[in-house]
Amino acid sequence: MAIDEWVRYAGTAIVAIVLLNGRILFGDYWDFLSHEQNGGLPGEWLSSLAPDARQAAMGSALAASEGSHSAAANPSGLAHSHQAETTLMAAPLVAAGRYAAVSLSHPLGSRRFAGFSMLHLASGEAEKTDELGRNAGSFSEQDFAFALAYAERVTHQAHAGFSFKTVYQTIDERSGAALGLDAGLKFRDDGGGWSIGILAQNLVQPRIRLDDERERFPVTFRLAPSARLTARGSLCMVTAEAAWIKPFGTFQFWRMGAGFELSMVRAPSFLFRMGANSRELSVGFGLKNGPISFDYAALWQALGLTHRLGVTFRYGYVGPLAEKSLNDQWTRINAKEAELAALFGEAQRQGFMVQELSGPRWKMSLDEISSDLSYGHLDRAEQRLTRLLLLSPGHPDLVALKAKLQELRDQAMAISARERAIALYHSKDYEEALESSRSTLKIIKNDPAAGEIEMMALAQIDITQGRYDLALKRLKKAIEANPDNDEAVRLFRRTLIVIEELLK
């Protein structure tokens, strides 16, 4: 990427930060200092301390969160990835305080996701006095939060989620617990160029009682638009967030934040980050290599400099049916390996040589394999072919038969995918039906049945999302390909009726 492009991206992000945080940078400190100096609002640590180092370095825009830590931020962000994920974060704070978070996420299927986060905030030891001001030892404050979240991909562009949380607080010998509920939405374009995160915190407000004192967490609404810009293979992400907080009565106020992330080196990835919000300025970086990433953030606040350290592990997800299929395949592979080892040992003992597989015997072996392939006995053909390949791996006749065997296996897989697509379509799982039909078409380019299912599934998705004109075009293609497709004809007519009703 050219230097002028880096400058333009960084300049855009910095201008956004300045505009959104003028009160910090130019002297209006009311919002920045008034709550922080008196300990803040009840439960404010949950809405101001990001549960991972990456988000902390980007202005702690919680509504823009994506990944496992979204369980404690915007739960709809759990639907960002098909992979399972674990994030660990630790932060030493001023005055011997500490903050830590552990977050887990796991797909429940192709569209549903679950997540869990545990957060812990602890203060340093403080002096304890009696009624006369005499030293009575020391005490500390401990805060815990446990969030269990669920998210779903409602459509390709819209994700939704909610999070049940339990908060627990202890100060000296007093303690209390409460329950709460957060909810989030995320909208994005098909290409992932922009997204908008919406987060409602404390829709069900936790109310903690410590002796005779009751604290109610404030309702907070957050809006975070984000944009991803790509130039010459490098990525720049810019995000901003506005938070509306209503702690009690008619009192309410706004907080702003912004941040950006710049991909500077690839494989392994190095990312530079910077941000600001109504409480702090932040800078950080990330290192990512394969399934593991390390994140660091430094934050300048009114009380001083603090740090965030985070590690994220990503690992593949295998559904129950896929896991059973893999186990069956491994069982067959192990059995074949044992069979091949026995065959190879027997061949060595009997002194078989390639020269012996010539003339009538050689031709008979090749004819047997060709016959098995013609009649669809693929497993038997593979056994015979493997036996010959042990003795002559590069023989052109064997290489040709091996290619034919692979071609027939691919066709069988394509036919299986087509049958699965038909079944999924009739069970109204149109997105999965679309993927299976396209798997067939990758192997059998002009398969008519798979082509029909592809058009029908796309039409159903278009109707669900209100794109009736596009659905009509797809249904027309399906009918032209197969005029006897009664399902396509009925759906075409119903869609016309819907359009006519909308035009009235």
N, C-alpha and C positions, 0 to 999 in steps of 0.2 A: 504494500500500500504506500502511496506517495505521502511525503511529509505534509503537504498542504491538506490532504484528506484527514490525516490524524489531527491536525490543528483545527480543522472545521468541526470534526466530531467533538473533540475536547471543548472547543469554544461553545458549541451548542449546549453541552451539558453544564458548563460553568455558568452561562447566562441563565439557564433554567434555575440553577441552585441560587444564584444571586437574587433573581426576581422572587422566588418563593420564600426566601429566607432573609429578606432585607431587614427584618426586625433584629436578627442576630448580628448581621454584619455591619449595620449602621446605627445601632444604639438603642432601639426600642426593646428593652429587656423585660417588660412587664410579664409577658407570658413565660419567658425563659426562666425568670428567677422567682416569681411569686409563689409557685407551687413547690419548686425544688427546695427552696430554703425552709419550708415548713413540713417537709417530708412527702409532699405530693398528695394526689388524690387517692382514695381507697383503691387498692389493687392496681395502681398505675404502673407498677413494674411489669405487669402482664401485657400492657398495651404500648409500652415504650421501649422495653428491652427485647431486641430481636432474638429469637431462639437459635440462630445460627450466625456464624461469622460473616458469611457472604452478604446476607441481608443487612447486617450491622454496618458493613463498609459502604453500603449503598443507601444510606440515609434511613435505615430501618423502616422501609416502606412495606409494612406487613401485608397490605392488601394485594401486593404484587408477588407474594411468596409462591414458590413452586418447589416441590420436593417433600421429603418426609417431615421436615419441620413445620409444614403447613398445618399439621394437626393442631399446633398451638398458635397459628397465625390465621391465614385464610384457608379453611379446610378444602375449598374447591381446587386448590393447587396440588392436591394429592393425585389428581387425574392427569397430571402433566406427563407422566412417564409410565411405560408398561413394565418397568423393572421394579423389583423390590429394593429398598434403600434403608440404610441406617446412618444417622448423623449424630456425632458426639461433639459437644461444644463446652469449653471451659473459659471462665473469665475471672481473673483476680480483680477486685474492685478496690477503691480507696478505703482507707481506715480498716484494713484487714478484712474487708467484706469479700464475698465470692458469689459467683453466679454460674450455674451449670445447667445443661439441657441434654437430654437423650431422646431422640426421635426415631420412630420406626414406621415404615409404610410397606404395604404389600398389596398387589392386585388380587381381587377376588374373582376376576374374570377379565374379559376384553374391555369392559366399560365400567366396572365397579372397583372401588379401591377403599382400603381401610388404613387408618394410621393411629399411632399412639405417641404421645409426648409426655415426658416427665421433666418439670422445671423446678429448680431449687435456688432460692436467693437467701443468703445469710449475711447478717451484719457482723462486724467485729465486736469484741467485748467492750461494754460501756460500764461506767461506774454506777453503782446502785447506792442510793442514799435513803435514810429513813426520814421521818417527819421533821426531825431537827437538823437535817442536812448532814448527818454523820455518815461516814462510809459504811455501807452494809454489804460490801462484796461487789460483784459484777453481774451483768446479764447480757443477753444477746437476743436478736429477733431472727426467727426462722420462717420462711414462707415456702410453701410447696404448691404446685399445681399439677394435676393429672388430667390430660385431655384425650378422649377417645373420639375419633373422627371417622366420617364416612363421606365419600365423594363419588360422583357418577358423571360420566360423559353423556349428557342429555342429547346433544347433537355433536356433529364434528366441530362446531364453533362455540358451543356453550357447555360449560362445566358447572356443577353445583355441588355444595357440600355443607355439612353441619358438624358441630363438635360439642359434645357434652364434656363439661369440665368440673372437677372438684378442686377447690382451693382450701388450703389449711394454713393457719397462721398461729405462731406461738411467740409470746413476749414474756420472758421471765417465766412465771408460773401460770400465766393466763394463756388460753388457747381457744380456737374456734374453727369451724369448718362450714363450708357452704357449697351449693351447686349452682352452675350457670350454663348458658347455652350461647354459642356463637354460630353464625351462618355466613356463607360466602358464595359469590358467583364469579365466574370468569368468562369473558367473551374474547374470541380471537379470530383473526381471519384465517383462511385456508392455508396460506403460505407461512403463517407464523410471524408476519412482519409487524403486527401490532396486537396489543391485547389490552383489556380493561378489567381490572380487578375491583370487586365491590365486597366490602366486609362489614358486617354488623356484629359488634362485640357486645356481650352482656345483654342480648335480647331477653334472656331470663337472667335477672340481676342477682349475682351472689350477695348474700347479706351475712356478714360475719359478726358474731356477738362475742366480745371480750368483756367478761363480767357484765356490767350494766351498759357498756358502750356497744352500739350497733353501727357497723359501717356498711354502706351499700355501694357496690361498684357502679360507676357511671356508664350509661349507654353511650357507645361511640360508633359513629359511622365513618367508614373510610372509602375513598375512591382513588384508584391508582392506575392511570394510563401508562402504557409502556410501548416503546418502539424499538425494533431491531433493524439496524442498518447494515448492509453488507457491501463491501467494496473489495474487489480483488481477493476474494476468499477470506477476508478478515471480518469480524463481527463487532459492532458497537451497539450496546443496549443502553437506552436512556429511559428512566422512569421517574415519575413524580407522584406525590401523594398528598391529598387533602383530608384531614380528619376533623370531624365535627363532634365535639364532646359536650354532653349535657349532664353535669354532675348532680345538680339538685335544683328544685324550683324552676324559676325562669332563667337562672344563670346558665350561660353557654359560651363557648369560645371555639376558635379554630386553631389547628396546628398544621403546618405545611412541611413538606420534605421533598427531596429530590436526590437522584444519584445516577451514576453511569458506570458501565463496565466496558472495558476495551480489551479485546483479544489481541495480544501482541505476538505470541509465539504459538505454533501448533506442533503437536506430537513430540513431546508432551506439551499440553497447553499451559500458557502463562497469561493470566488475566489481571489487569490493573483496574482498581475500583476507587471511586471517590463519591462522597455524598455529604449532605447536611440536612438537618431538620430544626425544629424549634427548640431543641435541647442541646445539640452537639454538632460538631464537624467531624467527619470520618474519612479515613483513607485505608486502603488495604490491597491485598493481592490474593490470587488463587493459583494453585498448581494442580493440574489434572493429568493423570496418566492411566488410561484404561478405566477400570472400575473404581479407582481410588482417587479422591481429590483432597487437598489440604487447603484451608482458607485461614487468612489472618486479617484482622482489622484493628486499627488504632483509632480511638475516639477521644476528642477533646471536649470536655464538659466544664461546667462552672466549678466543679470540685477538683478538676485535674484530668490527667491522662489515664485512660484505661485501655486494656487490650482484650481481644477475643481470639481464641484459637479453636479451630474446628477441623474435624476429619469426617469424610463421607465415604461409605462403602456402598457400591451398587452391585447387585447380583441378579442373575436371570430368573425369570418367573416361568414355571412349568405348571400348567393346569393339571387337574386329576386325570383326565383322559389322556393327555399327552404324556404324563408320567408313566401311566400304565403301558402305553405304546412303547415308550423308551425302554422300560424294564423288559418287555417281551422281546424287543429287538436285541438287547444285550444278552438275553438268554439264548437266542438263536445264534448270535455271534460267538458266544463262548462254546456252544455245542459244535459249531463249524470249526472253530480253532482246534478243538480236541480231535475232531475227525481229520482235519488236515494234517495235524501232527502225526496221527497214526498212519495216514496214507504216505506221508513223506518218509517216515521211519521204515515202512514196509518197502517203499521204492528203493531206499538205500540198501536194505538188507538183501533184496533180490537182485541188486545191481542193474536196475533198469537204466537204460541209456536212451537218449533222444533218437539214436539211429534205429532202435528197435521199433519205434512208432513210425513206421514208414510202410509204403506199399498198401496191401489190402487192409491190414490192421489199422493203419492210420486213417485211411479213407472211411472205414467202418465207424471209427470213433467220431469223426467229424459228421458223418451222416446221422448218427444217433443224436448228437447235439442239435443239428438242424431240425430233425424231426420233433424233438421236444419243444423247440421254439415255435414251430409251426402249429403244434397242438396246444400251446399255452402252458406246457409243463415247465415253468420257468425255474422252479427250485431244483428240479432234477437236472435240467440243462446246466444250471450253475455249478452243481456238484461235479458233473462230468468235465465241464470246462475248467474248473479250478484244479482238478487232478492233472490235466494236461499242461496247464500253465505252470505248475510246479516244476515240470521237467523242461519246458521250453517257453519261458515267459514272453519272448518277443516274436514268436512265430506269426507271420502275417495272417494265416487262416484263423488262428486263435484270437488275434486282436480284432479281426472283423466280426467274429462270432460274439466276442465280448461287447463290442459296440452295438450289435443287434440286440443282445440281451438287455443292455441298458436302455435302449430305445423302447423296447417292449415294456420294461418296468415303468418308464416315464409315462407311457400311454396308459398303463393300468392305474397309475397314480392320478393322472388327469381325469380318467373316467370316474374314479372314486371321489375326486374333488367335485366333479359335476353332479354326481348323485347327492353328495352332501349339500351342495348349493341348492338343489331342488328341495331337499328336506328342510333346510333352514328357511327358504323363502316361504314355504307353506306354514312354517311355525312362526312367521312374521318377524324373524330376526334378519332384517334386510341388509344390514351392514355386513354381517358375517356371510350371508349368501353372496353378496357382491364380491367379497374377497375370494371365496371359494370358486366362483365362476371365472374370475380373472386368473386364478391359478391354473384352471383348465385351459383357458385361451392362450396362456404362455407356452403351453406344450402343443396343443392342437389349435392352430391359429384360427381356423374357420369353423369350429365346432358349433353347429346351429343351436343345440339345446343350451349350451353354456352362454352363447350370445343372447338368446332370449331372456335367460335368467338375469344376465347383466343389465339389460335394458329395463326389465320389469323391476328389479331391485332399485336401480337408479330412479325410476319413476316414482316408486313408493317413497323413497327418501325425499325427492323433490316435493311431493304432495304434502308430506309431513312438515316441511319447512316453508310451505306456501308458494313454491315456484311452479305454479300450475301450467304456465306456457311451456316451460322446459319439459315438464312431465308429459305433456301432450306430444311433443316431438319424439321423445323416447318411445312412448307407446305406439306411435305411428310406425316407427322403425320395426318394432317387434311384430306388429300386425302385417307389415309388408313382407317380413321374413317368413312369417307363418300365418296365413289368413285364418287357419283353424284354431288359433290361440284364443279360446273363448274368454279366458281370464283377462287378457290384454284388451279385448273388445269391450268387456263389461267395465273395466277400470277406465278406459278411454271415454265411454259414455258418461260415467259418473263424474269424471273430471270436467267434462263439458258442462254438465248441469251446475257444478259448483261455480264455474267461471260465469255462467249466465246469471246465477243468483248474486254474485258479487258485483256484476255490472248493472244490476237493477237500481 
